[in-house]
Amino acid sequence: MKEIVCIRVPLGSEIMTTVRLATGGVCALLGMDIDASEDCKVCVTESLLLLLHAGYQKAELTFSEEEGLHIAIAGMGGREGAVCAPEDEISAALLEALAEGVSMEKEGGAFCSVSFRFAV
């Protein structure tokens, strides 16, 4: 596995555009087509929303080259009493539909990490 970039960001709606732009940059670096790149950005955004709803204050995103583009996102800090929101199931379904090798871990009834892959 070749790590491309790893970033830690505060979770909040104001950071989503920045993370989407960074994701698009990684996709372009690997030569992904525009449709796959857009799907990847949706998956990253939905993953961050899952962690935000779970009460995390920050997230760590790791982009690596492993059978295509592999993205691992983990929640950090916070998490007091948060549980899955009803819209989280929609986010989870989107991830399953758009990405390959989706893995979602829960802790105490709320999502704590998400990983997925896109072919390059």
One Martini backbone bead per residue (centre of mass of N, CA, C, O) as a GRO file, in nm:
protein
  120
    1MET     BB    1   0.095   0.037   0.025
    2LYS     BB    2   0.046   0.374  -0.098
    3GLU     BB    3   0.076   0.668   0.040
    4ILE     BB    4  -0.044   0.989  -0.038
    5VAL     BB    5  -0.250   1.099   0.200
    6CYS     BB    6  -0.284   1.271   0.525
    7ILE     BB    7  -0.569   1.399   0.709
    8ARG     BB    8  -0.678   1.648   0.944
    9VAL     BB    9  -1.015   1.736   1.052
   10PRO     BB   10  -1.262   1.925   1.121
   11LEU     BB   11  -1.596   1.888   1.203
   12GLY     BB   12  -1.788   2.046   0.943
   13SER     BB   13  -1.946   2.216   0.696
   14GLU     BB   14  -1.696   2.414   0.627
   15ILE     BB   15  -1.494   2.160   0.532
   16MET     BB   16  -1.616   2.000   0.289
   17THR     BB   17  -1.501   2.153   0.042
   18THR     BB   18  -1.203   2.101   0.100
   19VAL     BB   19  -1.219   1.791   0.093
   20ARG     BB   20  -1.332   1.767  -0.193
   21LEU     BB   21  -1.089   1.901  -0.332
   22ALA     BB   22  -0.876   1.699  -0.234
   23THR     BB   23  -1.008   1.450  -0.358
   24GLY     BB   24  -0.998   1.551  -0.652
   25GLY     BB   25  -0.688   1.566  -0.661
   26VAL     BB   26  -0.632   1.266  -0.617
   27CYS     BB   27  -0.796   1.162  -0.857
   28ALA     BB   28  -0.627   1.315  -1.071
   29LEU     BB   29  -0.351   1.191  -1.002
   30LEU     BB   30  -0.476   0.890  -1.085
   31GLY     BB   31  -0.680   0.926  -1.344
   32MET     BB   32  -0.967   0.973  -1.294
   33ASP     BB   33  -1.268   0.999  -1.379
   34ILE     BB   34  -1.527   1.216  -1.328
   35ASP     BB   35  -1.737   1.013  -1.217
   36ALA     BB   36  -1.557   0.877  -1.003
   37SER     BB   37  -1.480   1.137  -0.859
   38GLU     BB   38  -1.765   1.217  -0.770
   39ASP     BB   39  -1.826   0.958  -0.611
   40CYS     BB   40  -1.593   0.992  -0.412
   41LYS     BB   41  -1.683   1.263  -0.290
   42VAL     BB   42  -1.948   1.157  -0.180
   43CYS     BB   43  -1.825   0.940   0.010
   44VAL     BB   44  -1.663   1.131   0.185
   45THR     BB   45  -1.895   1.311   0.280
   46GLU     BB   46  -2.072   1.085   0.406
   47SER     BB   47  -1.859   0.990   0.609
   48LEU     BB   48  -1.837   1.258   0.764
   49LEU     BB   49  -2.136   1.267   0.848
   50LEU     BB   50  -2.134   1.013   1.020
   51LEU     BB   51  -1.923   1.128   1.226
   52LEU     BB   52  -2.075   1.381   1.305
   53HIS     BB   53  -2.333   1.233   1.412
   54ALA     BB   54  -2.146   1.069   1.628
   55GLY     BB   55  -1.965   1.327   1.766
   56TYR     BB   56  -1.727   1.408   1.622
   57GLN     BB   57  -1.459   1.653   1.583
   58LYS     BB   58  -1.277   1.460   1.405
   59ALA     BB   59  -1.073   1.362   1.111
   60GLU     BB   60  -0.914   1.088   0.940
   61LEU     BB   61  -0.754   1.086   0.619
   62THR     BB   62  -0.668   0.809   0.397
   63PHE     BB   63  -0.474   0.801   0.103
   64SER     BB   64  -0.439   0.512  -0.115
   65GLU     BB   65  -0.258   0.269  -0.301
   66GLU     BB   66  -0.501  -0.004  -0.340
   67GLU     BB   67  -0.653  -0.127  -0.577
   68GLY     BB   68  -0.637   0.171  -0.612
   69LEU     BB   69  -0.843   0.375  -0.430
   70HIS     BB   70  -0.791   0.421  -0.082
   71ILE     BB   71  -1.023   0.499   0.189
   72ALA     BB   72  -0.971   0.623   0.524
   73ILE     BB   73  -1.208   0.694   0.797
   74ALA     BB   74  -1.169   0.859   1.119
   75GLY     BB   75  -1.265   0.922   1.428
   76MET     BB   76  -1.213   1.213   1.657
   77GLY     BB   77  -1.315   1.291   1.927
   78GLY     BB   78  -1.550   1.283   2.155
   79ARG     BB   79  -1.843   1.107   2.189
   80GLU     BB   80  -2.135   1.179   2.346
   81GLY     BB   81  -2.419   0.986   2.306
   82ALA     BB   82  -2.412   0.904   2.017
   83VAL     BB   83  -2.621   0.816   1.739
   84CYS     BB   84  -2.790   0.711   1.494
   85ALA     BB   85  -2.924   0.852   1.226
   86PRO     BB   86  -3.160   0.812   0.989
   87GLU     BB   87  -2.965   0.924   0.750
   88ASP     BB   88  -2.732   0.712   0.776
   89GLU     BB   89  -2.855   0.489   0.596
   90ILE     BB   90  -2.826   0.649   0.335
   91SER     BB   91  -2.522   0.683   0.341
   92ALA     BB   92  -2.458   0.379   0.346
   93ALA     BB   93  -2.598   0.313   0.076
   94LEU     BB   94  -2.425   0.496  -0.103
   95LEU     BB   95  -2.158   0.361  -0.050
   96GLU     BB   96  -2.238   0.077  -0.153
   97ALA     BB   97  -2.315   0.181  -0.448
   98LEU     BB   98  -2.032   0.346  -0.529
   99ALA     BB   99  -1.840   0.146  -0.385
  100GLU     BB  100  -1.572  -0.052  -0.287
  101GLY     BB  101  -1.500  -0.223  -0.011
  102VAL     BB  102  -1.695  -0.169   0.220
  103SER     BB  103  -1.629  -0.031   0.555
  104MET     BB  104  -1.821  -0.031   0.869
  105GLU     BB  105  -1.784   0.102   1.190
  106LYS     BB  106  -1.904   0.041   1.520
  107GLU     BB  107  -1.969   0.238   1.829
  108GLY     BB  108  -2.227   0.247   2.029
  109GLY     BB  109  -2.423   0.278   1.752
  110ALA     BB  110  -2.185   0.431   1.598
  111PHE     BB  111  -1.989   0.561   1.378
  112CYS     BB  112  -1.607   0.540   1.343
  113SER     BB  113  -1.561   0.399   1.050
  114VAL     BB  114  -1.439   0.427   0.701
  115SER     BB  115  -1.409   0.222   0.400
  116PHE     BB  116  -1.278   0.243   0.054
  117ARG     BB  117  -1.302   0.184  -0.311
  118PHE     BB  118  -1.137   0.270  -0.628
  119ALA     BB  119  -1.095   0.246  -0.940
  120VAL     BB  120  -0.831   0.336  -1.192
   0.00000   0.00000   0.00000
